[in-house]
């Protein structure tokens, strides 16, 4: 959606409330108390009242905005800005654009939106021929090997490298010209892995692939059980330098994601890496939607409560040491 169109559609808080109400009623309001689907609208308190048990459902309850005190204008503006560019916005830039005094709620709002992007994409399975490989993303967990700290191991296997399973629909096609890929890419999935064990790869691959998917991968040991979750596995020994040719779209996606994160952020903590990958994949999978990406994310926003939990920015979780 273009900037002028957005400002014309949503000039104030009331217009955002009206659109949120409309989208929620399209999706169907369900009473969280009794499961009832018949409601009447209380325009004075701006909530639905269940015809069966009388329970009140507010505009925000059960959505990505559940429990948030930020104006709806903030949420709609954030959705617009995050979907109007191929890249993204940092929370600091979003805070500046919104003119909000505190960084924390803006940072949390953006992570919640990334969370529902991942939930929405999780509904879809990859079909046909699927390239599969791992990418290794450098993360900043606060342990930089500085004074008084033990130096971190460099390269693959470093404590600062996070393993990510990358899968891309990739149908073989005739190359249209020199230097162009001989495969047509479809949808993409990227999932952070706790380790490189075969069972871990199988679990994530099984969750993201349809039963009739056919996998193209290298002969890495962790890929040894993929036949259990796919109808066919074509695993070849691939030299590292030849990987971008053998699995072109997986490695293009990895390179583009790394480049984006490096340009936009000053280090990503491992515990938040999945949210950033969610946004990258969500926008990649809707790269032909044009201005409709805004409306699709609004639908996702009213359909899901985020898995991202409230926490203070800069605090360290137990898994980060």
N, C-alpha and C positions, 0 to 999 in steps of 0.2 A: 504494500500500500504506500502510495506517495504521501509526503509530509502534509501537503495542503489538503488532500482527501481525508487524512486522519484527523486533522484539526477541525475540518468541517463536520465530520461524523461525530466526533467526541470533544465538543468545546467545553464541557463542564462535567461535574460529578453526576448530575442528574442523567445526562445522556449515557454515561457508563453504566449507571444503575439500571436504566431501561434496557440496554442491550444485554446486560448480564441476566436480567429477569427473563428476557426473550429466549436466550440460549439455554437457560436452565429448564424452561418449560418445554422447549423442543426436545431436550434430552430426556425429560421426564423426571419430575420431583418425587423422590421416594422418602417416606417418613422413616427416620432412623430409629424410631421407638417401636412402631408396629409393622413397618413395611408397607403401609398403605400408599396408594398411588393417586388418591383423590384428595384434592386440597382446594381451599379458597384463599384468595389473596387479601391480606390485610394491608391496605395502602397506607394506613397511618403508622403502623409499626414496621412496614416494609418486610413482611415475612409471609410464608404460607402456613395455613392452619390445617392440620390433617382432619378430614371429615370423619374419620373413624375414631381417633383417640384424642384429638385436640392438641397434639404436639405441635410446637412452632418450629418451622425451619427457616432460618434467615437466608438472605441472599448469598452469603459467603460460606455457610456451613456445607461441609462435604466437598469443597472445591480447593484449588491450590491456595486460595486466599483465606482458608479457614483459620480463625483466630488472629488474623492480621488486623492491625489498627491503621495501616497505611491507607490513604485515600485510593479509591478505585482508579482515579486518574493516574496515579503512580503505576499501578499494575498494567493498565492499558497502554500507557506510554512505554513502559518497559517491554511489553510484548511487541509493540510496534518497532521500537529501536532494535530489538534483538532479532527480528525477522526481516528487517528492511535492508540488511546488508549481508553479503556473503561471509564477512568476517564476524565480529561481535563487538560488544562494548565491555570494558572493564567496569567493575563496580564503582570505582572512583570516578570514572567519566559519567556513569549513570547518575551517581550522586550529584555531580556538578550540573548535569542537564536538568535534573529535577529540582535543584536548589534546596535539597534537604540538608539539615545540619549534621545529622549523624550518619556515619558510614555503615554501622552494623545492620540496621534493618534493610538497607538497600542491597547489601551483599547477600543477606539471607533471602530476600525476595528473589534475586536472580538465581540462586541455587535451587529454590523451590520450583521455579519455572523450568530449569534444566532437569529437575527430577521428574516432572510430569512429561517432559519430552521423551525421556527414557521409558516411562511407563507406557506411553502411547505407542512407541516403536516396538515395545515388547509384545504387543498384540500380534505382530506380523512375523511370519516365518519366511526364511529364504528358500527359494525354489530353484530347480534346474541345476546348472553347473555352478559350483560355489568355490571360489578361491579361499584358501585358509592358510594362515600363517600367524606368527607372533611378531609384535612390535615391542620395542623397549624404550620407554619414555623416562626421561630424566625428571625426577621429582625433588622438591625441596622440603625436607621434613624437619628442618632446623638443626640438623647435625651436619655441619659443613666442614668438620675436621679442623676447626679453628684452634686457637690457643687453649690448652687444657683439655682438648677433645682428641679422641683417637682418630687418626686419618682414615677416611673412607676409601674402600677399595675402588679403583678406577675400572672403567670398561664394563662389559657384560658380566653380570653377577654382582655389580656394585649395589650397595645398600640404597643408592639413590636412583636405581633403575627399576621401574615398575613394568611388569610383564602384562601385555594386552593381547588378547585373542582377537584377531581381525578376520572377518568373513565378508566376502563381497560376491554377489551374483555376477557371473561373468560368462556370458554366452559367446562362444567362438564365432567370428564373423570374418569376412574378407577385408583385408586391410585396404583402405581407400588411398593410401599414399605413403611415401617414404617417411619413416619416423612415427607413423600413427599406429596405435594399438590394434591388434587383430582380434580384440575381444570387445564386446559391448557390455558396459557395466549397468547393473540394476540397483538393488538396494544394498545397504551396508550395515554391518553391526560391529561394534567394538566393545569388548568386555574386559575389565581389569581382572587379572588372575592372581590368586594368592600364591601359586607355585606353578611349575611347569610339568607336573605329573600328568600321566595319561588320563587318569580318572577325572582330574580337574578339567582338562581340555574336553573330554567327552561330555561332561555335565553341561558345560557352557555351549558346546556345539549342539548337543541334543536339544537344549532349550531354544536355540535360535534357528534350527533347520527343520524343514518339512521331511517327512519320512522318505520321500522319493528323491531327495537332493543327492547330487553327485559331487563329490569333493575332489578338487585338485589341490595337492599340497606337496611339500617336500617330504623327505623320508626321515624327518626328525623323530627321535625315539618316542616323544610324547604323543605322536600321531598314530602310534601302532594299533590303537583300539578304535579308530574312527569308523571302521566297518560296522561297529555295533549301532551307530546312530545315523548312518547314511546308506543308501541303496548301492553305492559304488564309490570306491576310493582309488584315485589315481595318484599314487605317491611316488615321486621320482627324487633321486639324489641330485640336489641342486647346489652348485658352488655359490658362495655368498655373492660374488660379483654378477652371477647370472640370475639371481632371484628376481630382480625387477623385470626381467624378460619372461621368466617362467610364470610368475604370478604378478602381472603388471598392475592390476587395479588395487590389490591389497597394498602393494608397496607405494603406489601413488597416494592412496589414502593416508598411509602412515606418514609419508613425507609432508603432505599438505597439513595434516593435523599438527605435526611437530613445528612446522614453520609458523602456523597460526598462533600456537601457544607461546612460542618464543617471541613473536612480535608483539603480542597483546599483553602478556603477563610477566611479572618478575618472579617466576618460580611458582610451581603448583604443588601443593601438598598431595601426597598419595591418596589420602582419604577423600579428597575432593576431585581426583582425576576423573572418576566415572561421570560426574556431573558435566564436566567440560566435554568429555567424549560424547555424552548424550546430545548436547547441543550441536556438536559437529556433525554427527550422524543424522540427526533430525533434519537439519537444513540441507545436507547432502541428498537425503532421500526425497526431499521435496524441491529439488533444484529447478524443476520445470513448472512449479505451481505459480510462480510470479507473485502477484499481489495477494493471492489466496492464502499464502502461508500465515498471514496474520489471523484470518478467520479460523484456520485449522488449529492454531495454537490456542485461541480463545475456547474452542470446543474442548480441547484437551484440558484446559485450565478448569472448566466447569465439570469435567467428568472424573477427575482424579484428585485425591488428597496426596500431597507429596510424601515421599519416603524420607526426604531430607528433614532431619530433626533440628529443633532450635538449639543453638549453641553460640557462644561468644566467639567472634572472630579473633584469631590469634591464640586461642586456647589449644592445648595439646591433648589429643586423645590418648588412651592407654596404649593403643597399637603403634603410636608414633614415638614411644619411649619417653 
